[in-house]
Structures are given as C-alpha cells and as structure tokens.
Amino acid sequence: MGEDAARGQIIVTGASRGIGAAIAAELLRRGHPVACLSRSGSAPAPGLTAHACDMTDEAAVRDTFARIAEAGPVAGLVNNAGQHAGSPSASLSREAFDRIMALNATAVMVAAREIYPHLKGRGGLIVNIGSMFGRMGVPDSLAYCASKAAVAAMTRCLAVEWAADGIRVLDVAPGYIETDLNRDWLARDKVRAWLARRIPTGGPGQPEEVARLVGALFDERIGFLTGETIYVDGGQGMNH
Ligand SMILES: NC(=O)c1ccc[n+]([C@@H]2O[C@H](COP(=O)([O-])OP(=O)(O)OC[C@H]3O[C@@H](n4cnc5c(N)ncnc54)[C@H](OP(=O)(O)O)[C@@H]3O)[C@@H](O)[C@H]2O)c1
C-alpha cells in the first residue's frame, strides 16, 4: 500500500514535553492520529492519546505497540525519547555510558524492530531524532555524541534494509533547542552570548521548528528520500 494509504496512527516517543510534545501537536494539527509515549504517560495536549511506556523496557514497548495497533493501523514512528548527562570522559563510568546508550541508541533499535511488523505490508515512515552532536566532538559529552552517531548509522542501515518494504527511515538532527533538557544552562548569560556568536541564525531554535520539519516529512511523502540525516541547527554544525 505504501505511505499513500489512509492515514494511520503515528507513534511519538518522549512526547510528554519538549520536542516530542511539539511533534505530537504538529502531527495532530496536520490531521494525523497520534499516540504519545512517555514514562509518565501524560498527554501534552487535548486530542492526543497517551500511553505510559518506558522505552528502555523491551516487553513494555512490544505490548504498547500491539495495543496501539489494535486501535487502528500504524503509519509511522518518531523515535524522540532521549536524555543527556555530561561527564568528563576520564571519569565516565561504564554505568553512565550504558544509561545514555540504553535510551538514545538501544531503544531506537528496539522500537524500530518492534514497529516493523506493524508497518510491513502497508509501508510507512520512521523518523529518528538524532542530534547535531552526532557529528561533533563535544567535551564532557562522549556518551551522548556516541549515541547520536549510532542513531545516524542505524537510520542508514534500516533505510537500506527496509526500502523494499516501502518503509523509509530518516534522522532529524537538531542543534540547540530550548527545552527542559537544557533550559537552565541556556539561560546563563555567558552561554547565551556564546551561542549568539556560534549559531549563524542568532541563537537556539524552538521545538516547533523541529516539529514542522517532522510534520512536513510525513506529509510530503518524498519516496526517494531515505536514510539521510537532516540537520536543523541554524547552521551551527557547519559554521567555521
Ligand atoms: N533540546 C535540544 O537541544 C536537543 C538537541 C538535539 C537533539 N535533541 C534530542 O531531542 C529529543 C528530545 O529532547 P528534549 O530536549 O525534548 O528532551 P526533554 O524536554 O528532556 O523531554 C524528554 C522526553 O522524553 C521522555 N522520556 C525520558 N526518558 C524516557 C524513557 N525511558 N522512556 C520513554 N520516554 C522517556 C520524557 O517524558 P517522561 O519523563 O514522562 O518519560 C519527555 O517527554 C532527545 O532525543 C534529544 O536527545 C534535543
């Protein structure tokens, strides 16, 4: 059937706040039925269905996807849930590294694998939320950068493997976006001044800007576009 099939549900992970909440609201505004997943299970806006699901819990992910699929066909997945924790690499513990990888990378693989049987046969789109940091060397952020580089790599592998099933896979990689993840840090005067110099467009972006890109990717249905990492970073990642 492919992506032109009747609108199915789009599952958005980490959708209780921040970028995920903005993506869920934008997809709803565009007429897509949306299922929001997070540990708290809170719906970010009226009209959105919400489910409590820890994305690092493999069995919970499988069960939640099955429950959503019982309610109607599934057309896509936005793998957005993610976390950041900084630590100097010289004292980074194995546990801290594994914790970041478990949600930002391993859970992306598990969710893609578990959504596959629901998309196979009708096609669909998987959008993974990576990061500009996936291609940068960032002090005190080794685990986060490695996890987001893994997202880009998995996106390419899945795109190539599942293209014949009509499933496209893309990596949307934001730069600094103001959310709970970084709000306190971004509010510091020194950080604001530094980012105003580093980001060619003048400062951090908003969750709605990432959301509009994801919404357009679902609606424009560009069949020839798959496997790519699309940066939405105000030009910071390419700035000299
Ligand atoms: N903000 C930025 O500057 C920026 C830049 C580049 C990339 N990103 C990426 O964008 C994504 C969203 O970031 P954000 O800034 O919106 O983060 P955020 O404001 O901290 O929100 C994180 C979301 O993920 C959910 N979550 C956390 N752990 C989870 C788990 N184990 N299972 C299910 N849901 C979980 C949270 O809800 P609960 O607490 O209810 O579970 C929340 O809805 C992440 O992948 C992040 O790496 C962000």
The ligand as an SDF file (V2000), in Angstrom:
LIG
                    3D

 48 52  0  0  0  0  0  0  0  0999 V2000
   16.8600   20.0330   23.3080 N   0  0  0  0  0  0  0  0  0  0  0  0
   17.9000   20.0250   22.4890 C   0  0  0  0  0  0  0  0  0  0  0  0
   18.6670   20.9950   22.4010 O   0  0  0  0  0  0  0  0  0  0  0  0
   18.1510   18.8300   21.6260 C   0  0  0  0  0  0  0  0  0  0  0  0
   19.1280   18.9460   20.6160 C   0  0  0  0  0  0  0  0  0  0  0  0
   19.3680   17.8470   19.8030 C   0  0  0  0  0  0  0  0  0  0  0  0
   18.6820   16.6710   19.9750 C   0  0  0  0  0  0  0  0  0  0  0  0
   17.7340   16.5920   20.9690 N   0  0  0  0  0  0  0  0  0  0  0  0
   17.0330   15.3150   21.1090 C   0  0  0  0  0  0  0  0  0  0  0  0
   15.6390   15.5310   21.0200 O   0  0  0  0  0  0  0  0  0  0  0  0
   14.9610   14.5480   21.8130 C   0  0  0  0  0  0  0  0  0  0  0  0
   14.0060   15.2260   22.7810 C   0  0  0  0  0  0  0  0  0  0  0  0
   14.7470   16.0980   23.6050 O   0  0  0  0  0  0  0  0  0  0  0  0
   14.0400   17.2100   24.5290 P   0  0  0  0  0  0  0  0  0  0  0  0
   15.0070   18.3290   24.6160 O   0  0  0  0  0  0  0  0  0  0  0  0
   12.6550   17.4540   24.0840 O   0  0  0  0  0  0  0  0  0  0  0  0
   14.0440   16.4340   25.9410 O   0  0  0  0  0  0  0  0  0  0  0  0
   13.1250   16.6560   27.2450 P   0  0  0  0  0  0  0  0  0  0  0  0
   12.4920   18.0030   27.2320 O   0  0  0  0  0  0  0  0  0  0  0  0
   14.0000   16.2710   28.3860 O   0  0  0  0  0  0  0  0  0  0  0  0
   11.9790   15.5600   27.0520 O   0  0  0  0  0  0  0  0  0  0  0  0
   12.3050   14.1980   27.0500 C   0  0  0  0  0  0  0  0  0  0  0  0
   11.0520   13.3890   26.7880 C   0  0  0  0  0  0  0  0  0  0  0  0
   11.4070   12.0060   26.7900 O   0  0  0  0  0  0  0  0  0  0  0  0
   10.6210   11.3200   27.7510 C   0  0  0  0  0  0  0  0  0  0  0  0
   11.4360   10.2090   28.2840 N   0  0  0  0  0  0  0  0  0  0  0  0
   12.5790   10.2950   29.0120 C   0  0  0  0  0  0  0  0  0  0  0  0
   13.0260    9.0710   29.3030 N   0  0  0  0  0  0  0  0  0  0  0  0
   12.1500    8.1920   28.7520 C   0  0  0  0  0  0  0  0  0  0  0  0
   12.0590    6.7780   28.7130 C   0  0  0  0  0  0  0  0  0  0  0  0
   12.9740    5.9830   29.3190 N   0  0  0  0  0  0  0  0  0  0  0  0
   11.0100    6.2070   28.0690 N   0  0  0  0  0  0  0  0  0  0  0  0
   10.0680    6.9840   27.4770 C   0  0  0  0  0  0  0  0  0  0  0  0
   10.1050    8.3270   27.4680 N   0  0  0  0  0  0  0  0  0  0  0  0
   11.1340    8.9120   28.1080 C   0  0  0  0  0  0  0  0  0  0  0  0
   10.2100   12.3780   28.7710 C   0  0  0  0  0  0  0  0  0  0  0  0
    8.9810   12.0690   29.4230 O   0  0  0  0  0  0  0  0  0  0  0  0
    8.8850   11.2610   30.8140 P   0  0  0  0  0  0  0  0  0  0  0  0
    9.8340   11.9390   31.7710 O   0  0  0  0  0  0  0  0  0  0  0  0
    7.4400   11.3650   31.1840 O   0  0  0  0  0  0  0  0  0  0  0  0
    9.2850    9.8730   30.4900 O   0  0  0  0  0  0  0  0  0  0  0  0
    9.9890   13.5850   27.8580 C   0  0  0  0  0  0  0  0  0  0  0  0
    8.7160   13.5180   27.2500 O   0  0  0  0  0  0  0  0  0  0  0  0
   16.0560   13.7240   22.5070 C   0  0  0  0  0  0  0  0  0  0  0  0
   16.3150   12.5600   21.7490 O   0  0  0  0  0  0  0  0  0  0  0  0
   17.2570   14.6630   22.4570 C   0  0  0  0  0  0  0  0  0  0  0  0
   18.4780   13.9700   22.5100 O   0  0  0  0  0  0  0  0  0  0  0  0
   17.4560   17.6360   21.7900 C   0  0  0  0  0  0  0  0  0  0  0  0
  1  2  1  0
  2  3  2  0
  2  4  1  0
  4  5  1  0
  4 48  2  0
  5  6  2  0
  6  7  1  0
  7  8  2  0
  8  9  1  0
  8 48  1  0
  9 10  1  0
  9 46  1  0
 10 11  1  0
 11 12  1  0
 11 44  1  0
 12 13  1  0
 13 14  1  0
 14 15  2  0
 14 16  1  0
 14 17  1  0
 17 18  1  0
 18 19  2  0
 18 20  1  0
 18 21  1  0
 21 22  1  0
 22 23  1  0
 23 24  1  0
 23 42  1  0
 24 25  1  0
 25 26  1  0
 25 36  1  0
 26 27  1  0
 26 35  1  0
 27 28  2  0
 28 29  1  0
 29 30  1  0
 29 35  2  0
 30 31  1  0
 30 32  2  0
 32 33  1  0
 33 34  2  0
 34 35  1  0
 36 37  1  0
 36 42  1  0
 37 38  1  0
 38 39  2  0
 38 40  1  0
 38 41  1  0
 42 43  1  0
 44 45  1  0
 44 46  1  0
 46 47  1  0
M  CHG  2   8   1  16  -1
M  END
$$$$
